[in-house]
Amino acid sequence: MNLMTDRQSVAANGSVNNALSGKLHEFVTRPSKIRIYGSASAVGLNMSALVGGQSFMQDQEVNAQNRMPIVPDDIMAEAGARAGDRLLVSYRNTTGGAITAFLRVEVIPIA
């Protein structure tokens, strides 16, 4: 299993286009199962995810546990990926204050 984590502040009424940009496993090298876990420091943060340009989670509210995601409690979505697919996770803050986003992405090879 390959693991990526991220923690970053999302500005008031702002967004993050790709929390995985530049990470080692942003591009999948083998057919894999993708699991995305999320958490936030406060209510009002939404998350979207794409694999290979295909949306599999769109603008879903992230729980406000104010900690790194716990497996399996904080799973947001699961999808399949082919070799060469790019993983993209974006955030949208719907509030008037900054929110910290916490992310865990598992890339589990299936072949």
Phi and psi in degrees as GROMACS dihedral restraints (atoms count N, CA, C in turn):
[ dihedral_restraints ]
;  ai    aj    ak    al  type     phi  dphi    fc
    3     4     5     6     1  -105.8    20    10
    4     5     6     7     1   137.9    20    10
    6     7     8     9     1  -125.6    20    10
    7     8     9    10     1   136.4    20    10
    9    10    11    12     1  -129.0    20    10
   10    11    12    13     1   137.9    20    10
   12    13    14    15     1  -128.8    20    10
   13    14    15    16     1   158.9    20    10
   15    16    17    18     1  -156.0    20    10
   16    17    18    19     1   145.9    20    10
   18    19    20    21     1  -141.3    20    10
   19    20    21    22     1   123.8    20    10
   21    22    23    24     1  -155.6    20    10
   22    23    24    25     1   155.5    20    10
   24    25    26    27     1   -85.4    20    10
   25    26    27    28     1   135.1    20    10
   27    28    29    30     1  -109.5    20    10
   28    29    30    31     1   118.1    20    10
   30    31    32    33     1   -60.8    20    10
   31    32    33    34     1   157.5    20    10
   33    34    35    36     1   -53.3    20    10
   34    35    36    37     1   129.2    20    10
   36    37    38    39     1    53.9    20    10
   37    38    39    40     1    24.1    20    10
   39    40    41    42     1  -106.7    20    10
   40    41    42    43     1  -175.9    20    10
   42    43    44    45     1  -147.2    20    10
   43    44    45    46     1   161.9    20    10
   45    46    47    48     1  -121.9    20    10
   46    47    48    49     1   122.4    20    10
   48    49    50    51     1   -75.5    20    10
   49    50    51    52     1   -36.3    20    10
   51    52    53    54     1  -155.0    20    10
   52    53    54    55     1   101.4    20    10
   54    55    56    57     1   -67.0    20    10
   55    56    57    58     1   -16.7    20    10
   57    58    59    60     1   -98.4    20    10
   58    59    60    61     1     1.9    20    10
   60    61    62    63     1   -56.3    20    10
   61    62    63    64     1   123.8    20    10
   63    64    65    66     1    86.0    20    10
   64    65    66    67     1    -4.5    20    10
   66    67    68    69     1   -76.4    20    10
   67    68    69    70     1   154.4    20    10
   69    70    71    72     1   -57.2    20    10
   70    71    72    73     1   -39.6    20    10
   72    73    74    75     1  -106.4    20    10
   73    74    75    76     1    25.3    20    10
   75    76    77    78     1   -59.0    20    10
   76    77    78    79     1   -35.4    20    10
   78    79    80    81     1  -107.2    20    10
   79    80    81    82     1   121.7    20    10
   81    82    83    84     1   -73.0    20    10
   82    83    84    85     1   134.3    20    10
   84    85    86    87     1   -99.2    20    10
   85    86    87    88     1   -18.5    20    10
   87    88    89    90     1  -141.5    20    10
   88    89    90    91     1   158.6    20    10
   90    91    92    93     1   -53.5    20    10
   91    92    93    94     1   131.3    20    10
   93    94    95    96     1  -148.2    20    10
   94    95    96    97     1   160.1    20    10
   96    97    98    99     1   -97.2    20    10
   97    98    99   100     1   133.3    20    10
   99   100   101   102     1  -111.0    20    10
  100   101   102   103     1   128.6    20    10
  102   103   104   105     1  -121.9    20    10
  103   104   105   106     1   130.4    20    10
  105   106   107   108     1  -117.5    20    10
  106   107   108   109     1   128.3    20    10
  108   109   110   111     1  -119.1    20    10
  109   110   111   112     1   142.5    20    10
  111   112   113   114     1  -144.8    20    10
  112   113   114   115     1   156.8    20    10
  114   115   116   117     1  -158.2    20    10
  115   116   117   118     1   159.6    20    10
  117   118   119   120     1  -141.9    20    10
  118   119   120   121     1   163.3    20    10
  120   121   122   123     1   -79.1    20    10
  121   122   123   124     1   -15.6    20    10
  123   124   125   126     1  -158.1    20    10
  124   125   126   127     1   165.3    20    10
  126   127   128   129     1   -69.4    20    10
  127   128   129   130     1   154.8    20    10
  129   130   131   132     1   108.8    20    10
  130   131   132   133     1     6.4    20    10
  132   133   134   135     1  -104.2    20    10
  133   134   135   136     1   129.7    20    10
  135   136   137   138     1  -113.8    20    10
  136   137   138   139     1   149.7    20    10
  138   139   140   141     1  -128.2    20    10
  139   140   141   142     1   142.5    20    10
  141   142   143   144     1  -128.4    20    10
  142   143   144   145     1   154.7    20    10
  144   145   146   147     1  -144.7    20    10
  145   146   147   148     1   142.4    20    10
  147   148   149   150     1  -129.1    20    10
  148   149   150   151     1   147.1    20    10
  150   151   152   153     1  -128.1    20    10
  151   152   153   154     1   120.8    20    10
  153   154   155   156     1    58.5    20    10
  154   155   156   157     1    33.4    20    10
  156   157   158   159     1    82.5    20    10
  157   158   159   160     1    -2.4    20    10
  159   160   161   162     1  -102.2    20    10
  160   161   162   163     1   126.5    20    10
  162   163   164   165     1   -74.6    20    10
  163   164   165   166     1   131.4    20    10
  165   166   167   168     1  -126.0    20    10
  166   167   168   169     1    -0.7    20    10
  168   169   170   171     1  -153.8    20    10
  169   170   171   172     1   122.4    20    10
  171   172   173   174     1  -123.2    20    10
  172   173   174   175     1   113.3    20    10
  174   175   176   177     1    53.9    20    10
  175   176   177   178     1    48.3    20    10
  177   178   179   180     1   -92.2    20    10
  178   179   180   181     1   138.4    20    10
  180   181   182   183     1   -65.4    20    10
  181   182   183   184     1   137.0    20    10
  183   184   185   186     1   -98.6    20    10
  184   185   186   187     1   139.0    20    10
  186   187   188   189     1   -66.7    20    10
  187   188   189   190     1   154.5    20    10
  189   190   191   192     1  -105.9    20    10
  190   191   192   193     1    68.3    20    10
  192   193   194   195     1   -94.1    20    10
  193   194   195   196     1   -11.4    20    10
  195   196   197   198     1    54.2    20    10
  196   197   198   199     1    50.2    20    10
  198   199   200   201     1  -163.7    20    10
  199   200   201   202     1   167.3    20    10
  201   202   203   204     1   -62.8    20    10
  202   203   204   205     1   146.9    20    10
  204   205   206   207     1   -59.7    20    10
  205   206   207   208     1   145.0    20    10
  207   208   209   210     1  -106.6    20    10
  208   209   210   211     1   136.2    20    10
  210   211   212   213     1   -91.0    20    10
  211   212   213   214     1   130.7    20    10
  213   214   215   216     1   -96.9    20    10
  214   215   216   217     1     3.3    20    10
  216   217   218   219     1   -55.9    20    10
  217   218   219   220     1   -38.9    20    10
  219   220   221   222     1  -103.9    20    10
  220   221   222   223     1    26.0    20    10
  222   223   224   225     1   -67.2    20    10
  223   224   225   226     1   135.9    20    10
  225   226   227   228     1  -105.6    20    10
  226   227   228   229     1   -40.2    20    10
  228   229   230   231     1  -163.7    20    10
  229   230   231   232     1   161.5    20    10
  231   232   233   234     1  -141.6    20    10
  232   233   234   235     1   139.2    20    10
  234   235   236   237     1  -152.0    20    10
  235   236   237   238     1   169.5    20    10
  237   238   239   240     1  -100.8    20    10
  238   239   240   241     1   153.4    20    10
  240   241   242   243     1  -138.7    20    10
  241   242   243   244     1   148.2    20    10
  243   244   245   246     1  -101.2    20    10
  244   245   246   247     1   162.1    20    10
  246   247   248   249     1   -56.8    20    10
  247   248   249   250     1   132.6    20    10
  249   250   251   252     1    94.3    20    10
  250   251   252   253     1   -14.3    20    10
  252   253   254   255     1   -65.3    20    10
  253   254   255   256     1   142.8    20    10
  255   256   257   258     1   -98.0    20    10
  256   257   258   259     1   135.9    20    10
  258   259   260   261     1   -95.6    20    10
  259   260   261   262     1   135.0    20    10
  261   262   263   264     1  -137.8    20    10
  262   263   264   265     1   126.2    20    10
  264   265   266   267     1  -124.5    20    10
  265   266   267   268     1   125.5    20    10
  267   268   269   270     1  -122.8    20    10
  268   269   270   271     1   156.5    20    10
  270   271   272   273     1  -122.6    20    10
  271   272   273   274     1   152.8    20    10
  273   274   275   276     1  -137.6    20    10
  274   275   276   277     1   119.8    20    10
  276   277   278   279     1   -89.4    20    10
  277   278   279   280     1   121.7    20    10
  279   280   281   282     1   -97.8    20    10
  280   281   282   283     1     8.8    20    10
  282   283   284   285     1  -114.1    20    10
  283   284   285   286     1   177.0    20    10
  285   286   287   288     1   -92.7    20    10
  286   287   288   289     1    10.7    20    10
  288   289   290   291     1  -134.5    20    10
  289   290   291   292     1   156.2    20    10
  291   292   293   294     1   -66.9    20    10
  292   293   294   295     1   144.7    20    10
  294   295   296   297     1  -130.0    20    10
  295   296   297   298     1   136.8    20    10
  297   298   299   300     1   -87.5    20    10
  298   299   300   301     1   128.1    20    10
  300   301   302   303     1  -101.1    20    10
  301   302   303   304     1   136.5    20    10
  303   304   305   306     1  -118.6    20    10
  304   305   306   307     1   132.9    20    10
  306   307   308   309     1  -136.6    20    10
  307   308   309   310     1   142.0    20    10
  309   310   311   312     1  -135.2    20    10
  310   311   312   313     1   127.5    20    10
  312   313   314   315     1  -125.8    20    10
  313   314   315   316     1   125.1    20    10
  315   316   317   318     1  -105.3    20    10
  316   317   318   319     1   130.9    20    10
  318   319   320   321     1  -114.9    20    10
  319   320   321   322     1   107.5    20    10
  321   322   323   324     1  -110.5    20    10
  322   323   324   325     1   105.8    20    10
  324   325   326   327     1   -58.4    20    10
  325   326   327   328     1   138.5    20    10
  327   328   329   330     1  -115.4    20    10
  328   329   330   331     1    -2.0    20    10
